[in-house]
Amino acid sequence: MKKPRVVFDTNVYISATIFPGGIPEELLKLAFAGDILLGVSKEILEELSKVYLRKFHLNSRAVYEQIKRILNNAELVEPTEKLSIVKADKSDNIVLECAVAYKAEIIVSGDFHLLEIKKYKAISILKPAEYLRLHSSEVKGNEYFTCEKHAKYLTTKVEKTKHQKRKKQYT
């Protein structure tokens, strides 16, 4: 199964680390396990650092450790195109810029301004729960296919064996 190329909005990282135990944390675990290919930009990491420090008062060491974990599990991309798609909150454009540069298939966000776009070019913009459902169904679908293929192989093998036994009986 081809691994999807995904970009997380800063709110996904925040929710995963500040409010653990939810869907955003599950998504981060998928990314850190290598089940999805994660792209991130310097601009997203800078915004994330500012929010951790300013809004949640994390110490700089904790912020550094979190940024390091992300960088160890994501591809750092450098957007070359400045976009102005989201007018209401221009800072949301950095997520789109990263996704375009990364050639992502999906942006995962809890941000209303991005979610109302739904799709930009070939990039779907999904809520964390929507993406987890999609990812889970793809994985289950692939397991089913593999299981079905294996069952078909075993059935064919059993049928051949039965046929060979019958053939021996009559010879």
C-alpha positions as CSV (number, residue, x, y, z in Angstrom):
1,M,0.0,0.0,0.0
2,K,1.3,3.4,-1.0
3,K,1.9,5.6,2.0
4,P,0.0,8.9,1.9
5,R,1.9,12.2,1.8
6,V,0.4,14.4,4.6
7,V,0.9,17.8,6.2
8,F,-0.4,18.5,9.7
9,D,-1.6,22.0,10.6
10,T,-0.1,23.3,13.8
11,N,-3.3,22.7,15.7
12,V,-2.9,19.0,15.1
13,Y,0.5,19.0,16.7
14,I,-0.8,21.2,19.6
15,S,-3.8,18.9,20.3
16,A,-1.6,15.8,20.1
17,T,0.9,17.0,22.6
18,I,-1.0,19.4,24.9
19,F,-4.2,17.3,25.0
20,P,-3.0,13.7,24.6
21,G,-5.2,10.7,24.2
22,G,-7.2,11.9,21.3
23,I,-7.3,11.5,17.5
24,P,-4.5,14.0,16.8
25,E,-2.2,12.0,19.0
26,E,-3.1,8.8,17.1
27,L,-2.2,10.6,13.9
28,L,1.1,11.7,15.2
29,K,1.8,8.2,16.3
30,L,1.0,7.0,12.8
31,A,3.4,9.5,11.4
32,F,6.1,8.7,13.9
33,A,5.7,5.0,13.1
34,G,6.2,5.7,9.4
35,D,2.7,4.7,8.4
36,I,2.2,8.0,6.7
37,L,4.8,10.3,5.1
38,L,4.8,13.6,7.0
39,G,6.0,16.9,5.5
40,V,6.7,20.0,7.5
41,S,8.2,23.4,6.8
42,K,10.3,25.8,8.9
43,E,7.3,28.2,8.9
44,I,5.0,25.6,10.5
45,L,7.7,24.7,13.1
46,E,8.2,28.4,13.9
47,E,4.5,29.0,14.4
48,L,4.3,25.8,16.5
49,S,7.2,27.0,18.7
50,K,5.5,30.4,19.2
51,V,2.2,28.8,20.3
52,Y,3.9,26.4,22.6
53,L,5.9,29.2,24.3
54,R,3.3,32.0,24.3
55,K,0.0,30.3,24.7
56,F,0.9,27.1,26.7
57,H,4.0,28.4,28.5
58,L,6.1,25.4,27.7
59,N,9.8,25.8,28.5
60,S,12.2,26.2,25.6
61,R,13.7,22.7,26.3
62,A,10.3,21.0,26.0
63,V,9.6,22.9,22.8
64,Y,13.1,22.0,21.4
65,E,12.5,18.3,22.2
66,Q,9.1,18.3,20.4
67,I,10.4,20.1,17.3
68,K,13.3,17.6,17.2
69,R,10.9,14.7,17.4
70,I,8.9,16.1,14.5
71,L,12.1,16.7,12.4
72,N,13.3,13.2,13.1
73,N,10.0,11.8,11.7
74,A,9.1,14.2,8.9
75,E,10.6,15.6,5.7
76,L,11.5,19.3,6.0
77,V,10.4,21.1,2.9
78,E,11.1,24.6,1.7
79,P,8.1,26.2,0.1
80,T,9.0,28.2,-3.0
81,E,5.5,29.6,-3.7
82,K,3.8,32.3,-1.5
83,L,0.1,31.7,-1.5
84,S,-2.8,34.0,-0.5
85,I,-5.7,31.5,-0.6
86,V,-6.9,32.0,3.0
87,K,-7.9,35.7,3.3
88,A,-9.4,35.6,6.8
89,D,-6.3,34.3,8.5
90,K,-3.2,34.7,6.3
91,S,-1.0,32.6,8.6
92,D,-3.0,29.5,7.5
93,N,-1.4,29.9,4.0
94,I,1.9,28.5,5.3
95,V,0.2,25.1,5.7
96,L,-1.0,25.2,2.0
97,E,2.5,26.4,0.9
98,C,4.1,23.4,2.7
99,A,1.6,21.0,1.2
100,V,2.2,22.3,-2.3
101,A,6.0,22.1,-1.9
102,Y,5.8,18.6,-0.4
103,K,3.3,17.4,-3.1
104,A,1.0,16.3,-0.3
105,E,-2.2,14.5,-0.9
106,I,-3.8,15.5,2.3
107,I,-3.7,18.4,4.9
108,V,-5.0,17.5,8.3
109,S,-6.4,20.4,10.2
110,G,-8.9,21.5,12.8
111,D,-8.9,25.1,11.4
112,F,-12.2,26.3,10.0
113,H,-10.5,28.6,7.4
114,L,-8.6,25.7,5.9
115,L,-11.5,23.2,6.2
116,E,-13.9,25.4,4.4
117,I,-11.6,25.2,1.3
118,K,-12.0,21.4,1.3
119,K,-9.6,20.9,-1.5
120,Y,-6.7,22.9,-3.0
121,K,-5.4,21.7,-6.3
122,A,-5.1,17.9,-5.7
123,I,-4.8,18.3,-1.9
124,S,-7.7,17.2,0.3
125,I,-8.2,19.1,3.5
126,L,-9.6,16.9,6.2
127,K,-10.4,17.0,9.9
128,P,-8.3,14.7,12.1
129,A,-11.2,12.3,12.6
130,E,-12.0,12.2,8.9
131,Y,-8.4,11.4,8.0
132,L,-8.2,8.7,10.7
133,R,-11.3,7.1,9.4
134,L,-10.0,7.2,5.8
135,H,-6.6,5.9,6.8
136,S,-8.2,3.1,8.9
137,S,-10.4,2.0,6.1
138,E,-7.5,1.9,3.6
139,V,-5.5,-0.2,6.0
140,K,-8.5,-2.6,6.6
141,G,-9.2,-2.7,2.9
142,N,-5.6,-3.7,2.2
143,E,-5.7,-6.3,5.0
144,Y,-8.9,-7.7,3.6
145,F,-7.4,-7.9,0.1
146,T,-4.3,-9.7,1.4
147,C,-6.4,-12.1,3.6
148,E,-8.8,-12.8,0.6
149,K,-5.8,-13.5,-1.7
150,H,-4.3,-15.8,0.9
151,A,-7.6,-17.6,1.5
152,K,-8.0,-18.1,-2.3
153,Y,-4.5,-19.5,-2.5
154,L,-5.2,-22.0,0.3
155,T,-8.5,-23.0,-1.1
156,T,-7.0,-23.6,-4.5
157,K,-4.2,-25.7,-2.9
158,V,-6.7,-27.8,-0.9
159,E,-8.8,-28.4,-4.1
160,K,-5.7,-29.5,-6.0
161,T,-4.8,-31.9,-3.2
162,K,-8.3,-33.3,-3.1
163,H,-8.2,-33.7,-6.9
164,Q,-4.8,-35.5,-6.7
165,K,-6.1,-37.9,-4.0
166,R,-9.2,-38.8,-6.1
167,K,-7.0,-39.3,-9.2
168,K,-4.8,-41.7,-7.2
169,Q,-7.9,-43.6,-6.0
170,Y,-8.9,-44.4,-9.6
171,T,-5.4,-45.3,-10.9
